Amino acid sequence: MTTNWEHRIRTTYRRQLIAAKAIIDGYARIGETITYRRLEQMIGLADRVSPAVRNALLELISLDSDAEGGGLITVVVLHGNTGTPDDGKPGTEFLTIAASVGRDISDPDALYAYERDYVFAHAQREGALSSIY
């Protein structure tokens, strides 16, 4: 069942949602990460939306990817160099999403590493298959 916020995000930010998913998929296929800031710039939302909207977009992308067997793909979207302990890690919202789908979040660093490796392997496998067909 689609919630009101999900419907609103999927319709209001449809173009950005599609673009963000394609960009994140591309980074995952080459085994690379991207910062929140860079992703926002690439999809035209930098300084134009609240963190809540950005997080909702990423949540939908992750949940869709996980439902399709690709894992929580937004694990590749990280904090930049901000001088905080979160540098180079997904945001705390990632842990909320992970918990909502049953991941063990007791050791966030282990979860990040496992999920990132899974996402990279799946994306690279899917990329190889799509280039065959």
C-alpha positions as CSV (number, residue, x, y, z in Angstrom):
1,M,0.0,0.0,0.0
2,T,1.4,3.4,-1.0
3,T,1.4,6.1,1.7
4,N,0.5,9.7,1.1
5,W,4.1,10.9,1.6
6,E,5.4,8.1,-0.8
7,H,2.8,9.1,-3.4
8,R,3.7,12.8,-3.0
9,I,7.5,12.2,-3.3
10,R,7.0,9.8,-6.3
11,T,4.9,12.3,-8.2
12,T,6.4,15.7,-7.2
13,Y,10.0,14.6,-7.5
14,R,9.5,11.9,-10.2
15,R,12.3,13.2,-12.5
16,Q,14.7,13.6,-9.7
17,L,13.8,10.1,-8.3
18,I,14.5,8.5,-11.7
19,A,17.7,10.5,-12.1
20,A,19.0,9.7,-8.6
21,K,18.3,6.0,-9.1
22,A,20.2,5.9,-12.4
23,I,23.1,7.8,-10.9
24,I,23.3,5.6,-7.8
25,D,23.0,2.4,-9.9
26,G,25.8,3.7,-12.1
27,Y,28.1,4.3,-9.1
28,A,27.2,0.9,-7.6
29,R,28.0,-0.8,-10.9
30,I,31.5,0.6,-11.0
31,G,32.0,0.0,-7.2
32,E,32.2,3.6,-6.2
33,T,30.4,5.9,-3.8
34,I,29.0,9.3,-4.1
35,T,28.4,12.1,-1.5
36,Y,24.9,13.4,-0.7
37,R,26.0,16.8,-1.9
38,R,27.2,15.6,-5.3
39,L,24.1,13.6,-5.8
40,E,21.9,16.6,-5.0
41,Q,23.9,18.7,-7.5
42,M,23.6,16.1,-10.2
43,I,19.8,15.8,-9.9
44,G,19.2,19.5,-9.5
45,L,18.1,19.6,-5.9
46,A,21.2,21.1,-4.2
47,D,20.0,23.8,-1.8
48,R,16.4,23.5,-3.1
49,V,14.9,20.9,-0.9
50,S,14.9,20.0,2.8
51,P,17.0,17.1,4.0
52,A,13.6,15.3,4.7
53,V,12.8,15.3,1.0
54,R,16.3,14.1,0.1
55,N,16.0,11.4,2.7
56,A,12.6,10.3,1.4
57,L,13.9,10.0,-2.1
58,L,16.8,7.9,-0.9
59,E,14.5,5.7,1.2
60,L,12.2,5.0,-1.8
61,I,15.2,4.1,-3.9
62,S,16.6,1.8,-1.2
63,L,13.3,0.1,-0.5
64,D,12.6,-0.5,-4.2
65,S,16.1,-1.8,-4.8
66,D,15.9,-4.2,-1.8
67,A,12.5,-5.5,-2.8
68,E,14.0,-6.3,-6.2
69,G,16.9,-8.2,-4.6
70,G,19.5,-5.5,-5.1
71,G,20.1,-4.6,-1.4
72,L,19.9,-1.2,0.2
73,I,21.5,0.5,-2.7
74,T,21.7,3.9,-1.0
75,V,24.6,2.6,1.1
76,V,26.8,4.1,-1.6
77,V,25.5,7.6,-0.8
78,L,27.8,9.0,1.9
79,H,28.6,12.1,3.9
80,G,31.4,14.2,2.5
81,N,34.3,15.6,4.4
82,T,32.5,17.6,7.0
83,G,34.8,17.0,9.9
84,T,32.4,14.9,11.8
85,P,32.5,11.2,12.8
86,D,30.0,10.5,10.0
87,D,32.4,11.4,7.2
88,G,32.5,8.7,4.6
89,K,29.4,6.8,6.0
90,P,25.8,6.7,5.0
91,G,23.5,8.9,7.1
92,T,21.7,7.7,10.2
93,E,18.5,7.5,8.1
94,F,20.2,4.5,6.3
95,L,20.2,2.6,9.7
96,T,16.5,3.4,10.1
97,I,15.7,2.0,6.7
98,A,17.9,-1.0,7.3
99,A,16.1,-1.8,10.6
100,S,12.8,-1.4,8.9
101,V,13.6,-4.3,6.6
102,G,15.1,-6.5,9.3
103,R,18.8,-5.8,9.0
104,D,20.8,-6.1,12.2
105,I,22.0,-2.6,13.0
106,S,23.9,-3.4,16.2
107,D,27.2,-2.9,14.5
108,P,26.7,-0.1,11.9
109,D,30.2,-0.4,10.4
110,A,29.8,-4.1,9.8
111,L,26.4,-3.5,8.2
112,Y,27.8,-0.8,6.0
113,A,30.6,-3.0,4.8
114,Y,28.3,-6.0,4.2
115,E,25.6,-4.1,2.5
116,R,28.1,-2.1,0.3
117,D,29.8,-5.4,-0.8
118,Y,26.4,-7.0,-1.6
119,V,25.1,-3.9,-3.5
120,F,28.4,-3.6,-5.5
121,A,28.4,-7.4,-6.4
122,H,24.7,-7.4,-7.4
123,A,24.9,-4.2,-9.4
124,Q,28.0,-5.4,-11.2
125,R,26.4,-8.7,-12.0
126,E,23.2,-7.0,-13.2
127,G,25.3,-4.6,-15.3
128,A,27.1,-7.4,-16.9
129,L,23.8,-9.2,-17.7
130,S,22.2,-6.1,-19.2
131,S,25.2,-5.5,-21.5
132,I,24.7,-9.1,-22.9
133,Y,21.1,-8.5,-23.8
